[in-house]
Structures are given as structure tokens and as C-alpha cells.
Amino acid sequence: MAGLPTLSGQEVVRVFESFGWSVARQRGSHIIMTKEHENVTLSIPNHREVAKGTLRSLIRSANLTVDEFIAAV
């Protein structure tokens, strides 16, 4: 398993969009993403750098592996 790259909130949003997630709304500094037929929403902090633990949690919530996510970056 490769290490997670350092990404901004906007870069994370672009990667999740490539997996079919779409931006539903933004409240404050968090971007909320949804996907059709999924009960999960992703709350992505719109910061310069998303913390590695936060990113790993988002990837897990989206039912992806770290390797799949890194390949899409």
C-alpha cells in the first residue's frame, strides 16, 4: 500500500468526482458530496491541506481502497 499524497480540499473533490460523487452543497469550509444509491455523504474540508487521517477516513467511507484513490490522483 502506498502512502497518501498531500492534497488540498479542491483536489480531493476532483478525485471523488472521478468516482461518481458530486458536490451537493457547501457550508462554511466544508464541501458535502453525495452519490446516487449511497447512504453516505462525504464532508470534505476545503483547506490547503487535508489531514492524512481525514483523507483515509473519507476514502474508507466512499468504499474505496487507498490504492484505487491514489491511482485516480
N, C-alpha and C positions, 0 to 999 in steps of 0.2 A: 504494500500500500504506500503510495506516495504522500508526501507532506502537502498540506493545504497551502495554496498561494495566498498572498496578501491582496485582498480585493476591496474596492470601495463598494458602497451600497448600490450604486448605479450599475457597476459591473456584475454584481451578484444578481440583480434584477434581470439583466440581459441574458445571463446563463440560464436562469429559471424559465425565462420566456422561450428559450430554445427547446425546453422540455414540455411546453404546452401550458405553462402557468401564465396568467395575465394579471395586470395591475387592476385591482378593484377600486382602491381609493388610497389616499394618503392623509394621515392625520399627524400633524406635527412633523417630527423627524423620522417617522416610521411609514414604510410603504407596505400595504397589505395586498398580498397576491392570493388569487384563488384559481382553482382548476375545476373544470366541469367533471362531475361524477366523483369528486373528492370531498370528504367531510372536513378536511384540514385547511386552515388558512396559514399562510406564511407571513410573519411580521418581520420585515427586513429593515434594520436601522439604516437610515440614509446618512451614513458617516463616511469620512475619508477612508477609514479602515474598519472593516467588520472584524470583530474579535474571532480568533480561530475556533474557540469553543462554541460561539454563537453560530458560526458558519457550519460547523459539524452538526449541530442540533437542527439547523434548517435543512440540511441535506438529508438527515435521518427522517425528519418529518415529511419530506417530499418523497419518501420511499426510494431514494437513490443511494448508490454507493459513492464513496469518495472518489473512486477511480472513474466512475461514469461522469461525475461532476467535473473533475479535472480534465477529462478528455474533451468536454464541451467548452472549456475556457479557451 
